[in-house]
C-alpha cells in the first residue's frame, strides 16, 4: 500500500517540524512538502498533488479557510484537515 502524501501548511516552523516528526513515526505517511503561508500552500498543492493537506486556519497572505475553499474547488481529490489553536466557534468553523 502506498504512503499517504501529506503537505503541511503552518506559518510556524516549529509546529511544522513537530507535526512532521509525529507523522514520520506513524509509518505509511510521507510529508512531501511544507508551506508557511496561504499562497505558497496553493502553489505546492498544485505542484505536488498531496493526498492530504494539513492546514493552519490563520496564515499570512491567505488564511486557511480561503486556501481550503480554493483547494476544494480546484483540487477535489485533495483532502484537507484544518489545524487551529482557536477555541472560538467562529474561528473553528462550527456553527
VEXKOLMI-683483 format. One record per atom (N, C-alpha, C): residue in three letters; x, y, z. Coordinates in steps of 0.1 Angstrom, whole numbers, plus 2048, in hexadecimal, padded with zeros to 3 digits. Each point is the difference from the previous one (the first is absolute). Layout:
BEGIN
ALAXYZ
...
***
This chain:
BEGIN
UNK8087F4800
UNK7F880C800
UNK80980C800
UNK7FD80A7F7
UNK80980C7FF
UNK7FE80980C
UNK80A808803
UNK7FF80A80B
UNK7F680A7FD
UNK7FA80680A
UNK7F780B7FF
UNK80980D7FF
UNK7FF8077F5
UNK80880C7FE
UNK7FA80C806
UNK80780780A
UNK7FB80A808
UNK80880D7FD
UNK7F880B7FF
UNK80680E7FF
UNK7FC80780D
UNK80B805807
UNK7FD80880C
UNK80080F7FD
UNK7F6807805
UNK80080E7FE
UNK7FD80780E
UNK80A807805
UNK7FF80780C
UNK80B80B800
UNK7FD80C805
UNK80A80B800
UNK80A7FF80B
UNK7FF7F6808
UNK80A7FD80B
UNK8097F47FC
UNK80D8027FE
UNK8097F57FC
UNK8007F580B
UNK80080480C
UNK8017F680B
UNK7F47F7800
UNK7F48067FD
UNK7F47F87FF
UNK8017F67F5
UNK8048047F4
UNK8027F77F5
UNK80A7F5803
UNK80B804806
UNK80A7F6804
UNK7FA7F5809
UNK7F980580A
UNK7FA7F780A
UNK7F67F67FA
UNK7F88067F7
UNK7F67F77F9
UNK8077F67F7
UNK80A8057F8
UNK8077F77F7
UNK8077F5808
UNK80580380B
UNK8077F6808
UNK7F67F5805
UNK7F4805805
UNK7F67F7805
UNK7FB7F77F5
UNK7FD8067F4
UNK7FB7F87F5
UNK80A7F67FB
UNK80D804800
UNK80A7F67FC
UNK8017F4809
UNK7FD80280C
UNK8007F580A
UNK7F47F67FE
UNK7F68047F9
UNK7F47F87FE
UNK8027F57F5
UNK8088037F6
UNK8027F77F5
UNK7F58017F6
UNK8027FE7F3
UNK7F68017F6
UNK7FC80E7FC
UNK80780A806
UNK7FD80E7FD
UNK80D8067FB
UNK8008087F5
UNK80B8077FB
UNK7FD80F800
UNK808808807
UNK7FE80E7FF
UNK8088057F3
UNK7F98047F6
UNK8068037F3
UNK80380F7FF
UNK7FC808809
UNK80380F7FF
UNK7FA80780C
UNK80580C801
UNK7FC80980B
UNK7FF80E7FB
UNK7F5807804
UNK7FE80E7FC
UNK7FE80980C
UNK80480D7FF
UNK7FF80980C
UNK7F580B7FE
UNK7F98007F4
UNK7F68097FE
UNK7F67FB7F6
UNK7F48077FF
UNK7F67FA7F7
UNK8038007F1
UNK80780A7FB
UNK8037FF7F2
UNK80A7F57FD
UNK80A7FE809
UNK80A7F67FE
UNK7F97F2801
UNK7F67FF808
UNK7F87F4802
UNK7F97FC7F3
UNK7F980A7FA
UNK7F97FD7F3
UNK80A7FC7F5
UNK80B807800
UNK80A7FC7F5
UNK8067F2802
UNK8027FC80D
UNK8057F2802
UNK7F57F67FE
UNK7F4803803
UNK7F57F67FD
UNK8007FE7F1
UNK80180A7F9
UNK7FF7FE7F1
UNK80D7F97FB
UNK80B803806
UNK80D7F97FB
UNK8017F2805
UNK7FD7FD80D
UNK8027F3806
UNK7F47F7800
UNK7F48057FF
UNK7F47F8800
UNK8007F680C
UNK7FF80580C
UNK8007F780C
UNK7F37F9801
UNK7FF7F6808
UNK7F47F9803
UNK7F980880B
UNK807806809
UNK7FB80780C
UNK80880D802
UNK7F880A803
UNK80680D804
UNK7FC80380E
UNK80A801809
UNK7FE80480E
UNK80380F800
UNK7F5808802
UNK80180E7FE
UNK7FC80880C
UNK809809804
UNK7FD80A80B
UNK7F58097FC
UNK7F7804809
UNK7F58097FD
UNK80580E7FE
UNK80A804807
UNK80580E800
UNK80E8007FA
UNK8028057F4
UNK80D8017FA
UNK80080D7F8
UNK80C8067FE
UNK80280C7F8
UNK7FD7FE7F2
UNK7FD80B7F9
UNK7FE8007F1
UNK7F37FA7FC
UNK7FA7F6807
UNK7F37FA7FD
UNK7FD7F780B
UNK7F5802807
UNK7FD7F780B
UNK7FC7F27FC
UNK8017F780A
UNK7FD7F27FD
UNK7F27FD7FB
UNK7F6808804
UNK7F37FE7FB
UNK7FF8037F1
UNK80680B7FC
UNK8008037F1
UNK8087F67F8
UNK80B7FB806
UNK8087F67FA
UNK7F87F37FE
UNK7F87FC80A
UNK7F87F4800
UNK7F58027F5
UNK7FA80B7FF
UNK7F68037F6
UNK8057FE7F2
UNK80C8057FE
UNK8077FF7F2
UNK8047F27FE
UNK8067F9809
UNK8047F27FE
UNK7F47F87FD
UNK7F5801808
UNK7F47F87FD
UNK7FB8027F2
UNK80080D7FB
UNK7FB8037F3
UNK80A7FB7F5
UNK80D803801
UNK80A7FD7F6
UNK8067F2801
UNK8017FA80B
UNK8067F3802
UNK7F77F7809
UNK7F57FC7FB
UNK7F67F9808
UNK8057F2805
UNK80B7FB7FB
UNK8057F3806
UNK80980280C
UNK80380D803
UNK80980380C
UNK7F780180C
UNK8027F980A
UNK7F880180C
UNK80780A809
UNK7F9807808
UNK80580B809
UNK7FC7FE80E
UNK80A801809
UNK7FD80080E
UNK80580E805
UNK7F7807806
UNK80480E806
UNK8067FE80E
UNK80A808802
UNK80680180D
UNK7FE80E806
UNK7FC80080D
UNK7FE80D806
UNK80380080F
UNK80580B804
UNK80280280F
UNK7F5807806
UNK7F68057F7
UNK7F5808804
UNK7F57F7806
UNK7FB80480B
UNK7F57F9807
UNK7F28057FC
UNK7FF80C7FA
UNK7F38057FD
UNK7F97F97F5
UNK7F37FF800
UNK7F97F97F6
UNK8018087F3
UNK80180D800
UNK8028087F4
UNK80C7FC7F8
UNK80B7FF807
UNK80D7FD7FA
UNK8017F17FC
UNK7F97F7808
UNK8017F27FD
UNK7F77FB7F5
UNK7F78087FC
UNK7F77FC7F5
UNK7F37FA805
UNK7FF7FD80D
UNK7F47FA806
UNK7F580B801
UNK7F47FC7FD
UNK7F5809801
UNK7F37F8802
***
